[in-house]
Amino acid sequence: MFFLIRKYLATMSIHCPFDDGKCQGQFVCQKKSTKTSVETDVWFIGCNRWWDKSKKGSHYFEKLKNDIDPILLGKLFNGDETVSNK
């Protein structure tokens, strides 16, 4: 749980770099869709305004390491009060 909270706090201390850091998006934890079923799930932290593809830069994207529970991290980003590692 320590690594999860540390990752959450570290992510919340930065801003999405899109449009010189003026992006108004929020961080989300999502599963990356793949075309093949043989690949393992790939989870990432990204900006929820990723769809804005104007030429103002790239939105935040970071692949999650295997030691982070993506479901619990997603609950933290969503403000879910039921976060528990039990």
PyMOL commands that set and color helices and strands:
alter all, ss='L'
color gray80, all
select helices_A, chain A and resi 2-12+18-21+70-78
alter helices_A, ss='H'
color red, helices_A
select strands_A, chain A and resi 27-32+42-47+61-63
alter strands_A, ss='S'
color yellow, strands_A
deselect
rebuild
show_as cartoon
